[in-house]
Amino acid sequence: MESIIIKPAVTVSGEISVPGDKSISHRSIMLGAIANGVTAVRGFLRGEDNISTMQAFRSMGVDIEDDGEVIKINGNGLYGLKEPSDVLDCGNSGTTIRLITGLLSGQSFFSVLTGDKYLRKRPMKRVVEPLSLMGADISGRNGATLAPLAINGGKLKGITYQSPVSSAQIKSSIMLAGLYAEGETNVIEPSLSRDHSERMFRFFGASLDVNNDGVTVRGGVELSAREVIVPGDISSATFFIVAALITPGSELLIRNVGVNPSRTGAIDILLEMGGDIKLLDEREVSGEPVADILVRYSSLKGISISGDVVPRAIDEFPVLCIAAARGEGITTIRDARELRVKETDRIKAISENLRKLGITVTETEDGMDITGSERLLGGVVDSSGDHRIAMSMSIAALVAASEITITDIDCVATSFPTFFKLMGKTVSR
């Protein structure tokens, strides 16, 4: 396991672009693979998670070319995937395994999905249960609640599913199965999760309706190849947004970032905390809203975070907790139980690491209370094999009293391979 030592910064400044959106990159491969024609994808995130998705579809007979600039997917059509000759390895990617489970449930062949030691601990019942209601034949460890999962694909029927949690992975898995189901498939959520699947389904010509509490997909409709331009990932950008907000004297411009309203909860939260953040040159690219983001150092304050904004910022909470640690007063986070079933228990991991840096944190079942401080201590923290924990603690190190060592940073390559290089470009010491 590799470690890194991060020293305190003087300022964070300059102009950068972050890698392509991970969620959109995953979906561009999946829908391009089952569309008719050649889909060209520009700005694709070549992180390990997305490569896992790409390799899975290559194993199912899809010709995917990558010249380093453009990904070309020679689609096999809705019913053209082939039975893989080996187990499909999803690596560390929950998106890969959960979404592909839905897609494979409607195929006419047998397949097995697995992943690394972290992915094999993540709960799969949340997708297996609704897919089984559609007629999917899925087995696996611990009563099909843990990977590896074995799928005997076959005929599916549309259902109406009331999801107990707001999760784009659950919704998207059912939507992909719905492409192969007889009739209509409806997914209803407590509050709307990110809508990249809805936008891309529509972009590729799927038949669907989106309403205030969910989405309806009609099965059997062929998809058509498109050119997809992937914007910068708002989750990746948020690390640098927080870095600039908490480091005195900083000003940073981040170009071409996806600002889909279902993903900008982190920006809304940071604005409420007093952050100086401006969206410039707002526009639409490949069905997704995009903007440049200008960030300046700000004096942040503690706030209460709960309700509908939580699913819109769920992946950004580790670094939002770093902002809270530097804010004046107490930040309370609730309704975020979903953080306990990510790559690691993120509530526990971020709480333990912040305490090591001298921050007062109280865990609750569905969140935490963080008492902000002008002073973070140096020391040694552990990522727990979670890329977002590793990057968040790296941002904390920029404003610590002394250097911080972060252990087990190999995981950063799953979503942001160039993170430390980009940090070096923006940080002055």
Sequence and secondary structure as in RCSB ss.txt:
>XXXX:A:sequence
MESIIIKPAVTVSGEISVPGDKSISHRSIMLGAIANGVTAVRGFLRGEDNISTMQAFRSMGVDIEDDGEVIKING
NGLYGLKEPSDVLDCGNSGTTIRLITGLLSGQSFFSVLTGDKYLRKRPMKRVVEPLSLMGADISGRNGATLAPLA
INGGKLKGITYQSPVSSAQIKSSIMLAGLYAEGETNVIEPSLSRDHSERMFRFFGASLDVNNDGVTVRGGVELSA
REVIVPGDISSATFFIVAALITPGSELLIRNVGVNPSRTGAIDILLEMGGDIKLLDEREVSGEPVADILVRYSSL
KGISISGDVVPRAIDEFPVLCIAAARGEGITTIRDARELRVKETDRIKAISENLRKLGITVTETEDGMDITGSER
LLGGVVDSSGDHRIAMSMSIAALVAASEITITDIDCVATSFPTFFKLMGKTVSR
>XXXX:A:secstr
   EEE   SEEEEEEE  B HHHHHHHHHHHHTEEEEEEEES   SHHHHHHHHHHHTTT EEEE SSEEEEEE
E TT     SS EE TT HHHHHHHHHHHHTSSSEEEEE  TTGGGS  HHHHHHHHHTT EEEEHHHHTEEEEE
EE   EE  EEE SS  HHHHHHHHHHHTTEESEEEEE SS    HHHHHHHHTT  EEEETTEEEEETT  EE 
 EEE  B HHHHHHHHHHHHHSTT EEEEEEEE  TTTTHHHHHHHHTT EEEEEEEEEETTEEEEEEEEE    
B  EE GGGTTTSGGGHHHHHHHHHHSBSEEEE S GGGGGSSS HHHHHHHHHHHTT EEEEETTEEEEE  S 
B  EEEE TT HHHHHHHHHHHTTBSS EEEE  GGGGGT TTHHHHHHHHEE 
